[in-house]
Amino acid sequence: KRDASSERKEKVSTALVQPQVSKWSGIIKPELEKTAPMLAKIAPKQFEQHIPRLITCFNVAARKTPALLDCDPKSVVLALAQSAAIAIFPNTPTNRAYLIPYKTECQLQVSYPGLIELAMRTGLVASVKGVAVYKSDEFDIFEGSEARIHHKPAIVNRGTDEDIIGAYGVIKFRSGETQFRWLDRTQLDKRRAMSKGKTGPWFDWYKEMTEKTGVKYVLRQCSLSDSDESERLMMAVNHDDRASLNEPIDATPLDGFEEYATPVSTAGSLAEKASAT
């Protein structure tokens, strides 16, 4: 026989869960199902059939982060449109991307592994990584006709986030060529200062964010082809810059949201496909 305390806890739990279930089944799920055909049309061909799973990803994410259900449904659609366009599932065990609630906006944030996966999809990249450098490391940069980095990390007593002096991104192409880009501490802290508020990944995961910044920095300046996969990669990099700064996303123009979610080279053909129904 259950006591009165257990019954009260059950009633409170039911009262908290019920509105969230209603928001999902009564508002957001119908909106996503209505726009599913459009999501399929802006996705790469190999991803079109996975739109139902993409919608499920939002439901799973909302179970762990109920604040997502308080987001403007239009911003949820736009975030999933951006996810469909780069063919990456958010909030899965592979940690390629995340749906993040920012006030009343749902935002897609591509992770470090997600950016690397997109780079590898271009078919040009053999490897890419970002590396934080500490005061105690042995570190030199050589420019000129044979630019290179010499970096030997300290084995012990490397230090804390305050001891990071910079970070670099290095990319190795399948052709054998290597490119790198370096950011010093001042450049990194300028990026952190642009983030709104005093909480978030730049404050909780400084080392990881410096390494991710190194990856984005080298990807922006490396020599990639003009293919759809390369443009999807750069679209993800540009979008992640906005998301990491906690900038609200304008979700109003959803009638033509494909222009926000597709590579430039394919935007015209996709817009024609979307209207040919």
C-alpha positions as CSV (number, residue, x, y, z in Angstrom):
1,K,0.0,0.0,0.0
2,R,1.4,3.4,-1.0
3,D,1.6,6.1,1.5
4,A,0.2,9.6,0.9
5,S,3.6,11.1,0.2
6,S,4.2,8.7,-2.7
7,E,0.8,9.6,-4.2
8,R,1.5,13.3,-3.9
9,K,4.9,12.9,-5.7
10,E,3.2,10.9,-8.5
11,K,0.6,13.7,-8.9
12,V,3.3,16.4,-9.0
13,S,5.3,14.4,-11.5
14,T,2.3,13.8,-13.8
15,A,1.4,17.5,-13.6
16,L,4.9,18.5,-14.7
17,V,5.2,15.9,-17.6
18,Q,1.7,16.4,-19.1
19,P,2.2,20.0,-20.4
20,Q,5.5,18.9,-22.0
21,V,3.8,16.0,-23.7
22,S,1.1,18.3,-25.0
23,K,3.6,20.8,-26.4
24,W,5.3,18.0,-28.3
25,S,2.2,16.1,-29.6
26,G,0.0,19.2,-30.0
27,I,2.3,21.8,-31.4
28,I,5.8,20.9,-32.4
29,K,5.3,17.4,-33.8
30,P,2.5,18.5,-36.2
31,E,4.6,21.4,-37.4
32,L,7.6,19.1,-38.1
33,E,5.4,16.6,-39.8
34,K,3.9,19.3,-42.0
35,T,7.3,20.5,-43.1
36,A,8.9,17.1,-43.5
37,P,8.5,17.1,-47.3
38,M,10.4,20.4,-47.4
39,L,13.1,19.1,-45.1
40,A,13.6,16.1,-47.4
41,K,13.9,18.4,-50.5
42,I,16.7,20.5,-49.0
43,A,18.6,17.5,-47.7
44,P,21.3,15.7,-49.8
45,K,19.7,12.8,-51.7
46,Q,21.2,10.2,-49.5
47,F,19.6,11.8,-46.4
48,E,16.1,12.4,-47.7
49,Q,14.8,9.1,-46.4
50,H,16.0,9.9,-42.9
51,I,13.8,12.9,-42.1
52,P,11.5,10.8,-39.8
53,R,14.6,9.9,-37.7
54,L,15.6,13.6,-37.7
55,I,12.3,14.5,-36.2
56,T,12.7,11.7,-33.6
57,C,16.1,13.2,-32.7
58,F,14.3,16.4,-31.6
59,N,11.9,14.4,-29.5
60,V,14.8,12.5,-27.8
61,A,16.7,15.8,-27.3
62,A,13.6,17.4,-25.7
63,R,13.2,14.6,-23.2
64,K,16.6,15.4,-21.9
65,T,16.3,19.2,-22.3
66,P,12.6,20.1,-21.8
67,A,13.4,23.8,-22.5
68,L,13.5,22.8,-26.2
69,L,9.7,22.4,-26.1
70,D,9.4,26.0,-25.1
71,C,11.2,27.2,-28.2
72,D,9.4,28.9,-31.1
73,P,8.3,26.0,-33.4
74,K,9.5,27.9,-36.4
75,S,13.0,28.0,-34.9
76,V,12.8,24.2,-34.3
77,V,11.9,23.7,-38.0
78,L,14.8,26.0,-39.1
79,A,17.3,24.2,-36.8
80,L,16.3,20.8,-38.2
81,A,16.4,22.3,-41.8
82,Q,20.0,23.2,-41.1
83,S,20.7,19.8,-39.8
84,A,19.1,18.1,-42.8
85,A,21.0,20.4,-45.2
86,I,24.4,19.2,-43.9
87,A,23.1,15.6,-43.3
88,I,24.0,15.3,-39.7
89,F,21.8,14.0,-36.9
90,P,21.7,16.1,-33.7
91,N,21.8,14.7,-30.2
92,T,22.9,11.2,-31.0
93,P,25.6,9.1,-29.3
94,T,28.1,10.1,-32.0
95,N,27.9,13.7,-30.7
96,R,28.1,15.3,-34.2
97,A,25.7,18.1,-33.4
98,Y,23.3,19.4,-30.7
99,L,20.0,21.2,-30.5
100,I,20.4,24.0,-27.9
101,P,17.6,26.2,-26.5
102,Y,18.6,29.9,-26.4
103,K,15.8,31.8,-24.8
104,T,12.8,31.0,-27.1
105,E,15.0,29.9,-30.1
106,C,16.1,26.4,-30.9
107,Q,19.6,26.4,-32.4
108,L,21.7,23.8,-34.1
109,Q,25.3,23.7,-32.9
110,V,27.8,21.5,-34.8
111,S,30.4,19.8,-32.6
112,Y,34.1,19.4,-33.1
113,P,33.6,15.8,-34.4
114,G,30.8,17.0,-36.6
115,L,33.1,19.6,-38.3
116,I,35.7,16.9,-38.8
117,E,33.2,14.5,-40.4
118,L,32.0,17.2,-42.8
119,A,35.6,18.0,-43.8
120,M,36.3,14.3,-44.4
121,R,33.2,14.1,-46.6
122,T,34.7,16.5,-49.1
123,G,37.0,13.7,-50.2
124,L,40.0,16.0,-50.1
125,V,40.9,15.9,-46.4
126,A,42.9,13.1,-44.8
127,S,42.8,14.5,-41.3
128,V,42.1,17.8,-39.4
129,K,42.5,18.7,-35.8
130,G,42.8,21.6,-33.4
131,V,45.5,21.7,-30.7
132,A,45.8,23.9,-27.6
133,V,49.3,25.1,-26.6
134,Y,50.4,25.7,-23.0
135,K,53.2,27.8,-21.6
136,S,55.0,24.7,-20.5
137,D,55.0,23.1,-24.0
138,E,57.9,23.2,-26.4
139,F,56.5,25.2,-29.3
140,D,57.8,27.0,-32.4
141,I,56.3,28.2,-35.6
142,F,58.4,28.4,-38.8
143,E,57.1,30.4,-41.7
144,G,58.7,31.0,-45.1
145,S,59.0,28.6,-48.1
146,E,58.6,25.6,-45.8
147,A,56.1,26.6,-43.1
148,R,55.8,24.2,-40.2
149,I,55.0,23.8,-36.5
150,H,57.1,22.2,-33.9
151,H,55.1,21.3,-30.9
152,K,56.1,18.9,-28.0
153,P,53.5,19.0,-25.3
154,A,54.6,18.9,-21.7
155,I,54.1,15.5,-20.2
156,V,53.3,16.6,-16.6
157,N,52.3,19.8,-14.9
158,R,51.0,21.2,-18.1
159,G,48.8,23.8,-16.3
160,T,45.2,25.1,-16.4
161,D,43.2,27.0,-18.9
162,E,44.9,30.1,-17.8
163,D,48.2,28.7,-19.0
164,I,47.0,28.3,-22.6
165,I,48.9,30.7,-24.9
166,G,47.1,29.9,-28.1
167,A,45.8,27.2,-30.4
168,Y,46.3,26.0,-34.0
169,G,44.4,24.1,-36.5
170,V,46.2,21.7,-38.9
171,I,44.8,20.0,-41.9
172,K,46.4,17.3,-44.0
173,F,45.1,16.7,-47.5
174,R,45.0,13.4,-49.3
175,S,47.4,15.0,-51.8
176,G,50.0,15.0,-49.0
177,E,49.9,18.8,-48.5
178,T,49.6,20.2,-45.0
179,Q,48.3,23.6,-43.9
180,F,48.0,25.1,-40.5
181,R,46.7,28.3,-38.9
182,W,47.7,29.7,-35.5
183,L,45.7,31.9,-33.1
184,D,47.4,33.4,-30.0
185,R,45.7,33.9,-26.6
186,T,44.6,37.4,-27.5
187,Q,42.8,36.2,-30.6
188,L,41.1,33.4,-28.7
189,D,39.9,35.7,-25.9
190,K,38.5,38.1,-28.4
191,R,36.2,35.3,-29.6
192,R,35.3,34.4,-26.0
193,A,34.5,38.0,-25.3
194,M,32.0,38.1,-28.2
195,S,30.0,35.4,-26.6
196,K,26.9,36.9,-24.9
197,G,26.7,36.3,-21.1
198,K,29.2,34.8,-18.7
199,T,28.3,31.2,-19.0
200,G,28.5,28.6,-21.8
201,P,31.2,26.5,-23.5
202,W,33.8,29.3,-23.8
203,F,33.7,29.5,-20.0
204,D,33.1,25.9,-19.1
205,W,35.2,24.2,-21.7
206,Y,37.9,26.7,-22.7
207,K,40.5,24.2,-24.0
208,E,38.0,22.4,-26.1
209,M,36.7,25.6,-27.5
210,T,40.1,26.9,-28.4
211,E,40.8,23.6,-30.3
212,K,37.5,23.8,-32.1
213,T,38.3,27.4,-33.0
214,G,41.6,26.2,-34.4
215,V,39.8,23.7,-36.6
216,K,37.3,26.3,-37.9
217,Y,40.1,28.8,-38.5
218,V,42.1,26.5,-40.7
219,L,39.0,25.2,-42.5
220,R,38.0,28.8,-43.4
221,Q,41.4,29.5,-45.0
222,C,42.4,26.1,-46.5
223,S,42.1,25.3,-50.2
224,L,38.9,23.3,-50.8
225,S,37.0,22.6,-54.0
226,D,33.8,24.3,-55.0
227,S,31.8,21.1,-54.4
228,D,28.5,20.8,-52.6
229,E,30.2,18.9,-49.7
230,S,32.7,21.8,-49.3
231,E,29.9,24.3,-49.3
232,R,28.0,22.3,-46.7
233,L,31.1,22.3,-44.5
234,M,31.5,26.1,-44.8
235,M,27.8,26.6,-44.1
236,A,28.2,24.5,-40.9
237,V,31.3,26.6,-39.9
238,N,29.5,29.9,-40.5
239,H,26.4,28.7,-38.6
240,D,28.4,27.4,-35.7
241,D,30.0,30.8,-35.3
242,R,26.6,32.3,-34.7
243,A,25.5,29.6,-32.4
244,S,28.6,29.7,-30.3
245,L,28.1,33.4,-29.8
246,N,24.5,32.7,-28.6
247,E,23.1,35.0,-31.3
248,P,19.3,34.6,-31.7
249,I,18.3,33.3,-35.1
250,D,15.6,34.9,-37.2
251,A,13.1,32.2,-37.9
252,T,10.5,34.4,-39.5
253,P,11.0,33.7,-43.2
254,L,10.2,30.1,-43.1
255,D,8.4,30.2,-46.5
256,G,11.8,30.2,-48.1
257,F,13.9,28.7,-45.3
258,E,15.8,26.6,-47.9
259,E,18.0,29.6,-48.6
260,Y,19.3,29.5,-45.1
261,A,19.9,25.8,-45.1
262,T,21.4,24.9,-48.5
263,P,24.7,25.4,-50.2
264,V,24.8,28.3,-52.6
265,S,25.6,26.1,-55.6
266,T,22.4,24.1,-55.1
267,A,20.0,26.7,-53.7
268,G,18.4,27.5,-57.0
269,S,17.7,23.9,-58.0
270,L,16.4,23.1,-54.5
271,A,14.1,26.0,-54.5
272,E,12.6,24.9,-57.8
273,K,12.2,21.3,-56.4
274,A,10.4,22.7,-53.3
275,S,7.9,24.6,-55.4
276,A,7.3,21.8,-57.9
277,T,4.7,20.0,-55.7
